[in-house]
Each structure stands twice: as structure tokens, then as C-alpha cells.
Amino acid sequence: MSRKDADASSISSRSSRRRAESKTTLEPKAMKEAKAAYVVVVRDVKHNITSKKQLASALHQAGRDPSKQALDQYWTEATKSLSFDDFCKILQQMKPTTGDELLKAFKKIDVNGDGFISHSELSKVLTQKGEKMTEDEVRAMIREADADGDNKLNYKEFCNMLMSTTEKCKEKMVRRMDKRERRNDKRKEKKPEESHASPRGDNTTTPKESRVLPPVNQLKPSVSEPENLKSWSHVSSKGCFHFEESGKIVSHQYRLQLSTKSRVWLTAKPLNLQQSTAPSKHKAAVDTCLYLLKQSDDATKGELIGYTETKLKQKWCLDCELEAGTYRIVPMTSGCRLKPRKEKPRSKHPLVEKEGDEYKLMKEFRNALIDIFDMADLDSNGTLSREEFNMFQLRTSGEGIDDDAWEVVEENFELKKGELTRKGFMDLNQMEANDVDGDTDDLWVTLRCMGFSEDLSLDESCPFVVDVFSEKGSPRLRAAPLQSGGVALDRALCSSVLSAKGTQKRIVGNLELVTLLGPMRATTVICNKGESKVQLKLNCRESENCASSRALMEYSVTVPAGQSLIGHHMMPRDESKEWRPVYQEHILT
């Protein structure tokens, strides 16, 4: 292979990519196991995890095996505590090791493929790679697993034994929790005056609030498109919401420059990909809201100018008058509809098939790659600029494109006016399949990082289009790499609710809770007016036809002193039906 081919191969390789973990919404059985694991460590779901050691212990109880790197990710220097809701989110992101995965790992050590591993081979791996064990720990484990003492480990039996033991431990833990809860219920029955005493006398619980809202698809638009819009200057860019490994949603952001004062029409709409063949997993359209901020030198700040709060057909719209200057556009989706997938598909779609001495990309995989190309082509000109390809590489490998790497792309793949064509992009992926003799692990990294499931449906990302129309002047719009909205978006969200008219306000202790019931979304902001942090429990379980941005409809949150934060968003699950958000809050500490 020539140096250029070798370099091209290295560019197409995804071995250094971030391996995005599959995230599953906790089903009732898993939720019960999560609760049982949590209470073993902190006794009650109302209490918080207060140390990294407690977090590690609770994760082990839940059947996870977190590495030091994973623990450092979830418990940083700034972390003071984690609630049960936080713990459930971590479990959604950190899937338990399966028997098949264990077996696959052992097979890599089994050189001759006879189903056995020598003690020396196993000891070498466990003491020198990954999360290293000590020699004493390895010897103790081997003594327990080597029942016949022949100095060989039948790892298939060992895996079965390990998985069976893990499940039995979980069942025992759940039974113990159920027994404790039954015992507590009996105690409450004996003291009804205590268990039914109203806490409202000490101002720690709000009255239950609810309101029936009309079906979204029956609402008349509150805005209309400007009549002479076709004569206005227009700029556009694609973007996409993605999940990070931490569970946060990130998206492209934009820098908007106006040369003169003008009326501006700003919209966001879903990007309908042409090649996707698998059915959409989203029953209703994913909400895409744009927050327009006045550009500031401090990235955490920026005055909120407005946001796309109204919907016209499939577009979220904002009609405003803007001064000349630079603005920041921050997309936001509430998390009510774009969520981690609930379960893995039953089968994994094949990506390549052998044809002679080479490997051919399957039609369905090629279609998925075309969709990925269209998502990466932010300016919709049919080619990928170096900047667009760099953003794609950052997403799928965590590494950008330097001058040498881009030169290799230029020399080995088809370009048009200095930009990578769709054919060049397909050829790059074709080369990757052939370079690894049909091994599709790295191809799957690309798909998962871009939000595709194993049935090749796009269910963990949401592409969209941003359009800016300016009545005067020529606006300029530039996309930035994927990032979270951060503090600036949090402040903008809180500001949009607190400054709105017709909000519902409730007082509980030193907290003020403000809920904005919009036509499409209900958002609650919690303001701590006191001098100490407060832990609050929010109960929305009685809500009807509502999807929440939280993993649970009942959760707790800690509000720092003197700060405001978003409690949750709620949206209708079915836009053709009425929906009824129900709220009640109670101070825990």
C-alpha cells in the first residue's frame, strides 16, 4: 500500500472514535432494580448520593461495572450530590455488561479457540490492561472459578455462572426492598394520624395545580409569514441535535451578523431526509426552538432578544426588529420527544457483503450514509467543505482534520471546487470496509455517533434547518461545531419564562415556582430566594397525555441559594388530543 493509501486509510479508520453507549429508558423491572440498588447505599430515594464512593457502590449494586474514567465523568470536582433521578439517568447511559459481551472479550484471549484460557494468560490481561487488578485479586478470582484445579478456565461456564449470580443478587436485593416497604406500610397503617398529617401548615407543600389544554393541531397560528418575504435577503443552514455520552443534548449553534437595522423572520423546521427507509420512532415532531441572544464576549452571557415560541405549520417562528450587530442563535429541544432509545432492535442490520475479493456496501447502509452526508452538508450545496468535514470528524472520532489529513482527502477522493463530493464520501467509507476485511465495528461507530440504531433508523438525533430572512441588508450566518447551550441557554430559558405574561406562580418555603403554559410546551422554572440550597420534590404523575423532559414524572432536584433553574418541560404526547399538566411540589430539605 502506498503512503497516500495508508494515510487515506488512517483518515477513514474510526478506531479512535468515542464509542457511544446504547442508552435505554428504564422499564418497570429495571426501575425497581435501580431503586433497590440505590436504597442499599443511601437507604431512601429521597436522600442524595454524597460521594463518588457511594456512586460506585450503587452502580455495582445495579449490575454495572464503572471504570475510574466513567466515575470521573459522572462525579466531577464540582459535584456535591446526585439525586435518584440523576442515578437513573446514569443507568440509562451505562448499560450492564451482557453475557455475549463477556464471552466476546474472553474469546479474544483464547488463542487456539478451545474454550479454555490458561491462568497465566488471564493473569497477564487482568493485571496489565484496562482497570488493572492486583496479582492477589486475580489469584483469588481464579481459585473460585477453577473448580477442577486443572489450571484452565472454562470461560463459557464462568460467564454463565457470573451472569446467573448477578441476576440472583438483583432478585434478592429487590425482595429485600419489597419486604422493607411492606414493613413500613404496616407501620403507617398503625399511625394514620402521622402518615396523613398535612404538611401544608409549615409551608412546605404547594396545592395541586392543573389545567386542561386544547389539542395542539386544532390551534390557529398566532403569527403569519410576512407578505413580501420572497423579496427579502435569505440565508440558511442545517443543524442537528445529538446525544453526548453523558446524556446531554448538543447541537450546532450559529453566529448571525446584520449590517443594518432590519425586520427579521427567523424559523426552524425539521430536515426531512430522503433516503431513510426505517420508520420514524418519534410519534410527534421533535420540538426545535431557537433562542436569539445578543452576542457577548462572555460565552456564558448574552441578552435574550427573543425565541421561536409560535408554530406555523412545521416551522417554529420569530418575527422581530433587530439592530445592526452580531447575534448568537442557540437551538434547543426540550427532551420531551427526543430521548435515548428504549431498547435495542432485535436484529442488527448487515452493512457489507463480500463480492469476490472485495466488500460491497449494502443498499440500506449506503442510504444511511447518504443521509449522514446530507446532515453534514450544512450549507446544502451538495458537497462537504473542509470545515463541514471537520465537524463530521469531530462528531464521529473526536479528532479534527489538520492540513496533512485534508491534503490526503484532496489527493485520494473526488472533490468539486475544493469540497468533498458525495461520491468521494461514499468511496471513503468503501475503502474503510475493504481495509479491515469487512469488519464493520468502526462503520457502526459512525452510525451510532450520528444517531442511527442497529435497524438503521435515525432515532437518537434530530436534523433541522434554520432560515433567516432580512428585509434590509444582507445577513450572514455561520454554523459552529456541536456544543451544549450551557449557561447561556439555561439563562435564556429561565428569562423567557420569568418575563412572560400570564404565568402560574406558586410559593413553597423560600422557593418561587413559575410555570409558563404555552400552546405547545409547558415549562417550570424554580427560583431559590433564600440563602441556602433547597431540595425539592416535584410530582407530575397525574398529568394526562403529557411527555416530560425528565426520566420520571416524579423526581427531586437541588436548587442552589439565590439561583434559578429549569425544573422540567412538558409537551403533549398526542397533538390531536387534549393534554393536562398536573403539578405539586414538596420541600424535602
N, C-alpha and C positions, 0 to 999 in steps of 0.2 A: 504494500500500500504506500502511495506517495505521501510526502509530508502534508501536502494540501488535503489529501483524502483523510489522513489521520486527524488533522486539525478539524476538518468538517465533521468527522465522526465524533470528535470530542464536543463540538458545539451541539450536535444532535443528541448526545448522551444526556440522560436526566439522572444519572446516578447520584448527583449531589442535591437533588431536589428535596424539598420538605415533603415528607410522607404524610399527607393529610390523613388524620384518623377518621374512621367512619363514626358518625355521631348518631345515636339513636335516642328518640324520645322514650322516656321511661314508661313502660307499660305497668299495669297494676301490680303484677307479680314483682317486677323489678323495683317498683316504687316501695313496695313493702320490704323488700330485701335491703334497699337503701336506708329506709327508716330504721330497720333493725340494726344495721351496721353502725349508723350514726349514734343511736342511743346507747350502744355498748360503750362508746367512748365518752359522750357528754351527757348521758342519762336522759335527756329530753330534747325534742326537736325545737323547743322554744329557746334553748340555750345555744350559744355560738361555739364553734371551734376556735380556740385562742392560741394555738401554737402549731408550728409545722409538724411537730411530733404527733400531735393529736390528729392532724390531717392524714399523715402517713398511716397511722393506726386505723383510722376509719376507712381509708381506701383499701387497706389489706383485708379488713373485715368484710368489705363489699366485693372481695374477689379480684381486686386489681393488684397490679404489681408495679407501682410507680418507681421510675428511676429517679436519681437525685436531680437530674435535669428537669424532669417533669414536675417534681415537687417545687423546685426553684421557680418554675414558670407560674404555678398557681399560688405560691406563697412567697411574695417578694419582700424586700426590706420595708416597703410601705404598708404591707398587710398587717392589720391589727386583729382581725377576726373574720370568720366565714360563717354565714348562716346555713341552715339546712337547704334553703333554696340554692345557695351558691354551691353546696356539696352536690346537689342533684345535677347542676349544670356540668360540674367536673365529671361526674359519672357518665353523662351523655357524651362527653368528648373522649373519655378514656375507656375504650372498650376492653372487657376482660379477655384474657388470652384464651383461645379456644384449643380444643384437643388437636385439631388439624394443624394449627399453628405450632403447637409444641412438637408434634410429630415431624413437621417440615424442618424445624430447627435441629432436631436430633439427626434427621437424615443427612444433613449437611456434614455432620461429624462422622457418620457411618460410612467410612471409605469404601468398604467392599460390599455394602448393601445387604448384609446378612441379618439385619435386625438387632444386632448387638453392638455395644460400644465398650471398649476396654476402659478400665478405671483410669489409666494413665492419660488416655485421650480426653476423657471427660474432665479430669482434674486440670489439664492444660488449658482447656477452653474456659472453665469456670473461674480460674484464678488469674487469667491473663487478658480476658476480653470483657467489654461491656461493664456492668456493675460487678466488679471483681469480688469473689468470695475468698475467705482465708482457707488455707490448707485444712485446718481443723474442721471448718464448716463443711467442706467438701467430703472429707472422710466420714463425718457423721451422717451426711446425706446418703453416701454410697453404702454404708453399713446397713442403713434402714431399707434401701431399695434392693440390695443384692441378697435376696432371700436364700439362695442355694450356695452362696460363698464361692462361686467359680470365677470371681474377678471380672465378670462381664455383666453388663446391664442390658436386660431386655427392655429397650426403651418403649416399645409399644405397650407392654403391660404396665410399665411405670407411668406412662401418660394416662392410661385408663384409670389406674389407681389414684393418681393425683387429681384428675377431674372428678372422679366419684367422691373422693374425700372432700373436695371443695364444695360440691353440691350438698353433701350431708351436713357440713358445717353451717352452710347457709340455712338449711331447713331447721337445724337445731336452734340457730340464732333467732329465726322468725318465731318458732314455737315458744321460746323463752320470752320474747317480747309480747306475744299474744297473751301468755299466762300473766305477765306483769300488768297488762292493760285490763284484763278481766278482774284482777285483784283490785286495781284502782277503781274500776267501775263499781264494784261491790261496796267499797269504802264510801263512794259518793252517794250511793243509794241509802246508806245508813245515816248520812248527814246532808239531807236535802236542803236544809237551810243554808248550808255553806256553799254547796255546789250551784245553787240557783240564786245566790245573792247577787244583786245588780251592782256592777262596778261603776255605774254612771255617777253615783254620788261623789266620787273623788275625781270626776272629770277625766277619766282615762279611756272612755269608750264613746265613739260617735253614734248617733242614731243611724239606723239603716236608711240609705238613700237609693232610690231607683227611679228610672224614667223610661217609658216605652217610646222608642224612636221609630219613625216610619221606614219602610223599605228603601234602601239607597237607590235602587233602579227606578223608583217612582218619583224621585225628587227632580224638580225642574232646575236647570243650571242657573246659578246666580250671577254668572258673567257671560258675556258674548264676545266672540272674536272681533277685533277691530275691522271695520268695513273695508278700509283700504290697505289691508295687511300685505297684499301681493306687491304693493309698490314700496314696502319698507325694505331696508337692508337686513339680510338674514345670515346668521352663522349657526352651525350645528356641530354636535359631537356626540358620539356614542359613549356609553359608560356601562358599568356593571357592578352589582352588589355580589360580594363573595364572603364566605365564612373563613376566618382565620382558624388556626389550630386551637386557639384559646376560646373559640366560640364567638368572638366579636365579629360584627359585620363591618366590612371595609368596602370602599367604593372609590372610583375616580372622583377627583374634585376639579374645579375649574377656576381659571383667572379670566375675568371679563373686563375689558378696557373700553371705555366710551370716550370719544374725542370731544363730544359736545353734549349739552343737556338735551335729553330726549325722552319721549314716552317709549316704554319698553314693554314688550309682550314676551313673557318667559314661560315655557312649557316643558313638561317631562312626560314621556309616553313609553310604554313597553316596546322593546325591539322584537319584532316577530321574525324569528329565524326561519329560513326557507327549507332547510334540509332535514330538520328534526322529524323523526318518524315515530318515536315513542310518545305515548300520551302524556300531557302535562300533569304534574302532580298537584298543581295549585288550582283548587276549585274556583277561586275568585282571583281577580287580578292582584298581583303584589303591589301594594301602595308605594309610590315613588314621589316623595315630596322634596322640593328644592328650597333650601334656605339661602337667602341673598344677604350677604354681610358686606359692610364697607371694609375694604382691605385695611389691615393694620400691620405695623411692623412686628407686633406681638402676635404670634400664631394662635395663642390661646384666647385672644380677644377679637373684637370686630363688632361694630354696631349692627344690630338686626334691622335691615331695611324692610323686609317682607318675606313671605313664603307662599308657595303654591297651595293654598288652602281650599280652593274650589276646583271642581272637576267638570270638564266639558267633554262629553263622550269618553274617550280613553285617555284624555290629556289632563294633567294637573296643571293649573294655570295661575299666573300672576300678571296683573296689569298695573304698571306703576310708572311714575315720573322719576327719572334719575338724573343727578348732576353729572357733569363730566368727571371722570376719575376711574379708579381701579376697584373692582369688586371681587368678592370670593363667592362662588356658588358651591354649596355643600349639600349633596344629595343625602336623603335619609329615608330608610324604610323602617317601619315600626317594629318588625319582628313578629307581628301577629300572623302573617301568612307565609313569609319566607322563614322556614325553620329547618333545622337538621332533619334528615330523612328518618322516618320512624323505624324502618327495618331494611335489611339488605335484600335485594331481589333474590329469588330462589335460584336463578342461574346466572352465570357470568357470560356475557356475550363474547364470542370469539372475535379477535381483532385482525388476525392474519391467517392465510392459508398457504401451504407450500405449493409452488408451481415450478417444477424442475428443480434447479439448484437454488432458486431464489424464493423469497416470501412475498406474497401479494397482499395488499391491504384489502380487507373485506369491504363490501359496498357500504354497510351500515357505519363502519368505522370511518370510511372516507367522508361520509355525510357529516359525521360528528366533527371531523377535522375542518370541513368547510364552515360549519357553524362557529368553531373556535376562531378560524381566520376572520370571519365576519365580525366576531366580537372584538378581536384585536385591532381591526381596521377602524380606528376611532373616527377618522375623517371621511369614511365611506367613499374613498377614491378607488377602491379595488386593489390596492397594494399596501404593503406594510413599510412605513418609513423606519429608519434606524431607531427613532425614538419609540415608535409603536412596538417594534420587535423587542426593544429593550424592556418595555413594560411587561410584555408577554413572558420574557425570560425571567424577570424578577418574580413574577407570579408563580411560574412553574418550577423554577430551580433555585430561586433566592439569589441568583447572580445576574449581574448586568452584562452588557455587551461592550467590551473595550475595543480600541481601534484594531488590534490584531484579529480579534474574533469577527468583527464586522467585515474585515478585508477577506477573511476566509469565506464568509457568506457571499460576498460580491464575486469571488473567483469560482465558486462551485455551484451556485444556484441561480435560476433565472431572475433577472431584475428588469424593471422598466422605469426609466428616468431615475435610476439610483435607488429604487424601492423594490422590496421582495414581492414577487407576484404570487398568486395563489398556487400556480404550478410549482414554483420554487419552494413554497412552504410544504406542499404535498411531497415533493421529492426529498426534502429534508427528513420527513417522517418515514418515508420509504427506506431511505438509507439507514435510519436508526433500526428499523426492523431487520434488515439484512445483516447489519454489523453485529448483531447479537444472536444470529441464527434463529430468529423467530421468537426469542424471549420477549414477552410483552410487558414485563414488570414496569419498565420505565415509561412505556406508552400509557399504561394505566395511571402513572403518576400525573402525566399531563392531563388526562381526562378528569381525574378526581380533583386536581387543583383548579380546573376550570368549571367544576360543579356537576360533572356527569356521574351518574350512577352506573352500576355494573350492567344494567339493561340498556345503557346508552341514552337514558332520559336525562334531561337537564333539570335537576330538582334542587340543587344546592347553590344556585346562583341565579341572578335575575338581570339580564341585559336591558338597557333602556336608552332612549335618545333624548338629548337636551337641545332645544331650539331657542334661539334668541333673535327676536325681531326688534329693530330700532327704527323709529320713524325718521330720525335725523342722524346724520353721520354714518360712519362705517364701524360697527362694533368688531372687536377682536376677541376670540375665545380660544383658550389653550387648556388642554387637559393635563392633569398632574397624575403621577403614579398612584396606585391603590393605597389608601390610608383610611384610618378611622376618623370620624368627625371630631373626636377628642373633646377637650374642654370647651372649645368654641361652639360646637354643635350642642353640647349639653346646655350651655348658657343661652343659646338661641332658642332652644326648645322651651326652657323654663320661661324666658322672656315672652315668647309667643303666647303662652298660657296665662301668665300673670298680668299681661297688659290687655288681654281680650275682654270684651264686654259680655255680660250675661253668664259668667261662670258660676259654678256652685262652690261655696266656701264652707268649710267645716273646721271647727276648733277642737283639738284634743290635747289637753295639757299645754305645753309650750309650742305645739305644732299647729300650723295652719295648712289645711289640705284644700287645694284649688283644682277643680275638675272642669275642663272645657269639653262640652258635648258638641262636637262639630257634626256636620251632616254625614261624614264618612268615618270619623275616628273620635274616640273619647280618650283624653289624656289627663292624668292626675299628677300634679306637682306637689311635693311635700316641702314646706318651709319650716325650718327649726329656728324659732325666735329666741330660744333660751341660750344659756351659757355652757351647757353640757350636752353631749351626744344623747340621742334617744333611740331606742329600738322599738319599732312599730310593727304590729301585725296587721296585714290588710286581707280582708276576706271578700272575695268576689264570687264565691261558689254558687250563689243563687242566680247569677246572671244567665240570661237566656239568649241563645243564638249569638254568642259572643266568643271571639278568639282573643287571647291575651298575648302580650309580648313576653310575659313571664312563663316559666316552665309549669308553674302551678297556679291555680286560681286562688289559693290561699298561701301566703308567704310572709316572711318578715324581712325588714330592711332597717339598717342603722343609718340615722341621719346625723351627720356631724353638727356641732354647735354653730349657729349663725349661717348655715348653708341651706341651699335649695337643691332638690334633685327630682328626677322623674321617677314616680312610683311605678306606673305602668301605662301602656296604651291598650285600648280595646277596639275591635272592629267587628262588624257582623260576619259570621261565617257564611251565611247565605244572603246575598244582597237583595233577593226577591222577597224576603220576609222581614217582619218587624224584629227589632232587637232591643234587649233591655239590660243595660249595665246595672249591676247592684253593688253597692259599696258599704262596707262597715270596717272601722278601724279601732284598734285597741293597743294602748301603750303597754309594752312588756317590761321595759326597764328605763 
